[in-house]
Amino acid sequence: MLDIQNLSKTFNPGTVNEKKALSSLSLHLDEGDFVTIVGSNGAGKSTLFNAIAGSFYVDEGSILLAGEDITFLPEHERSRRIGRLFQDPLRGTAPSMTIEENLALAYLRAAHGNPFRCISKKDKSFFAEQLKQLDMGLENRMKNPVGLLSGGQRQALTLLMATLKRPKLLLLDEHTAALDPKTAAKVMELTDRIVREGQLTTLMITHNMRDAIQYGNRLIMLHEGHIILDIAGEEKKNLTVPDLLEQFTKASGDEFANDRAILS
């Protein structure tokens, strides 16, 4: 489903602020893979997501999605194939629009390529059914502005919007980091259910080591723009947080000195 070959990206080349964010990185995901990504600050995690989503063009390498070369496809075109959630729950929704309008915009754009097409009664019933699965009572508030929702409700809604029409790839960029622990756990449970039931090919960046180990069928660790660990199957199931930190130290030669990760 996703095939990345020799991806490289350097910011501010030839200046004192030069930063090599990705260095000949290669990654292959089969359809339905749920891969968690960990790494210290500046390891290249968000740069990798931005490269896949098309926020900028890479210096070298190629990105294939479901066999299609999207390396130089514009970001707005990729967004019809790729669903994405950010750390900030306010980024994925339009606050002045209603819940129904937000869902309609996301659904029509992904399903028909035209966000201004009229929605039918059948579409509205479909939205209500999907909202009911969130177990937050939002199906009874479809005419309410999204700006009235809590951060957790908005993030859950954004997750639903990103997956109403099955994306070829789902990118989760620390999507529970800004939520309180109880809400974060609920959104993470929703995420796991939606990904499993939809068999969605998913990449999830997280600083929560327990979540990285608990969820998904594969875990990769980035360090200085390289993948230094790639763990799957029984090895991943048997991992503990101390094991993971120890493996990082062995693979990178550095201590995983990241307070957010350790506290998580």
GITADA-V773959 format. One line per field, one symbol per residue. ss: DSSP state (~ for helix, > for strand, _ for the rest). Layout:
BEGIN
ss=???
END
This chain:
BEGIN
ss=_>>>>>>>>>>_______>>>>>>>>>>>____>>>>>>_____~~~~~~~~~______>>>>>>__>>_____~~~~___>>>>____________>~~~~~~~~~~~~~~________~~~~~~~~~~~~_____~~~____>~~~__~~~~~~~~~~~~~_____>>>>>_______~~~~~~~~~~~~~~~~~~___>>>>___~~~~~~___>>>>>>__>>>>>>>~~~~~___~~~~~~~~~~~~______~~~~~_
END
